[in-house]
Amino acid sequence: MKYNPLGRTGISVSEICLGTMTWGSQNSEKDAHDQLDYAFAHGVNFIDTAELYPTTPLSAETYGDTERFIGTWMQARGNREKVILATKVAGPGRPYIRGGAPMNRAGILEAIDGSLQRLKTDYVDLYQLHWPNRGHYHFRNAWSYDPSKQDREAVAAELAEALETVGELVKAGKVRALGLSNETAWGTMQFLRHAEARGLPRVASIQNEYNLLYRAYDLDLAEVSHHEDIGLLAYSPLAAGLLTGKYLDGARPEGSRLTKNGDLGGRYQPLQEPAVRAYVDLAKEHGLDAGQMALAFCLARPFMASVIIGATSMEQLKTDIGAVDVTLSADVTNGIRRIHRLYPAPI
C-alpha cells in the first residue's frame, strides 16, 4: 500500500480509501466492522463516509447509520488516532436533511455536530461539501447542465459563507482540512481564491466520480490538481459495479446494488454495455480481473490522491484491495486508450 499527500495538509492517506455507503442498508454493523478490520490490517488508513449514508437505497430511516457504525468500530478498537476520517455535509434537495435547504452556515454547524456525535469523535480529518448549492454536471447531469442560469451574487455569497464556516470549525478543532465533492474547476478555483485572500482553509481534495466510463476529471480538473496540489478522491471507480462485468447481458445478481437502486444512479442504460464489454474483454485477453484492471487504471492516474472502493462482501473487498498489486502493461494501457476513443462518454 502506498500513501499519498492530502493536498498541502501534511496528512498522508492510503492510495485505497474504504468507502462506506452500503453500511446500514446492504451491510450490517458487523459487516462494516469486519470490512474495517480487514482493510486496516492491509494498510488502509483512510475512511470516507457522509451524513447522507447509506445510499443503497437512500432513506430517512437509515440516515446517519453509516457514521454510527464507524463510530462504534473506532470506539471498540480504540484507534481513532490511527484513522484518517472523512465525512461530508449534505447539499440541498433531501427533505429529511434540514428540510432540504441549501447548504449554509447554520446547516453546516448542525451537520458537523451530528456527524461527530454519530462518529463518537471530537474531530474529523477531512470535511467535504457533498454537492454544491448552485447545481453541477455530476450525478448524470452533464446532458442538461447550464451554468448560465446561476445567480452570480448568490453563488459568490454561498461559497464565501461555506468557506468561512469551515474556517470556524478548523479554529474550533472540529475539522482538520476542507474537501470538495461533485465540484467543477471554476468552483474549486473560487474556493482557492477566497481562501488565499482571506486566510481561510485551503481546499485539500476533490471527491468526484472517476472511472473508465466517466473521465471528465481528465480535462480542466486534472490541470487544477497539478498546479494547486489538490488530489482527486475518486468515487465509483467501478461505475457502481458495471466495470466488473457482473451486469452484462441483463444479469442482476442477488443482493447486488442493481437490485436495490434500479438504474445505478443513471449509469445502467444501453449505451454503457458495449463499452463495458470491451473493457471486460480487454481484461480477459491479458489475464486480468476486470474490476482490478479498472481500479489499477485509476490508481495510476497522476492526479489521484486515493481511490474510494466500496464492497458488500469480503470477497469483493479482498479483490478490490488487491488491485494495488496490479501494474498495467503498455498493451493494456493502449487498449484502454483505444476503447476510450470509441466510447468517450457512455454514461
Order of alpha helices (4+ residues) and beta strands (2+ residues): beta-beta-beta-alpha-beta-alpha-beta-alpha-beta-alpha-beta-alpha-beta-alpha-beta-alpha-alpha-alpha-beta-alpha-alpha
